[in-house]
Amino acid sequence: MGVVQSNGERMLLSLWVGALWAIGYLAVPTLFASLDDSALAGMVAGRLFTGVSLIGMGCGTALLVSFWMQGARPLAERRVQLLVVMLGLVIIGEFALQPQMAALKAEGLIEGSGAAARFGVLHGIASLLYFANSVVGLVLLVILGLPRQEPLREG
């Protein structure tokens, strides 16, 4: 039997995906375009991204619990698989990449230094993970928006 998606699930996922897109592709580019101080823009952007990560971890955890409470088999349903991917990307970004980037910033990012180069690589990886999460989130929203279909039964 298929699992019925609730309006609450759609709202939680819409909050998370909307935050990803609004912050990553509207607010942060606007910050860098509007502020002359790129260090200040970067600091504010970092805080916004942390906020999006917290929203994602909260919404993602609540969704995962909801799916399992409804009888979703772990990793048997596409929506559970995509949700686990999204949560994994958030966790990698927030707890693996962000602390390394913060440590490099604390060292001082002098242009042309090894720390600046490592920061650039980590920032690129973080950007790719964020983009992937944004796209996977849209795919998951579409899946949640589709009516559930019962499996065909023979006989």
C-alpha positions, 0 to 999 in steps of 0.5 A, a space after each residue: 500500500 502506498 504512503 499518503 503524503 500530507 499537506 504538512 509534509 509538503 509545507 515542511 519541504 516547501 519551507 526547506 526548499 524555498 529557503 534554499 532557493 531564496 537565500 542561495 540564489 536571491 539574498 546572498 547574490 544581492 548581498 555581494 552585489 549591494 555591499 562594498 565590503 565583501 568580508 561583511 557580505 561573506 559573514 552575513 551570507 555564512 550566517 544565512 546559510 547556517 540558518 538554511 542548514 538548521 531549517 533543513 535539518 529540522 524539516 528533514 528530520 521531521 519529514 523522515 520521522 513522518 515517513 517512517 511513522 506512516 510505514 515507509 520502508 527505509 530507503 525503499 521509497 524514492 522520496 525517502 531516498 531523496 530526503 536522505 540525500 538532502 539531509 546528507 548534503 546538509 550535514 556534510 556542508 554544515 559539519 564537515 566543510 563549514 568548520 574547515 572553511 571557518 578555520 581557514 578564515 581564522 588563519 587569514 585569507 591572504 590572496 595567493 596563499 595556500 589557505 586562500 586556495 584551500 578555502 576556494 576549493 572548499 567553497 566550490 565544493 560547498 557551492 556544488 553540494 548546495 546546488 545539488 541539494 536545491 535541485 534534489 529538493 525540487 525533484 522531491 517537491 514534484 514527487 510529493 506533489 504527484 498522486 500516489 499510485 498503488 502497485 499493480 496486483 496480479 490475479 
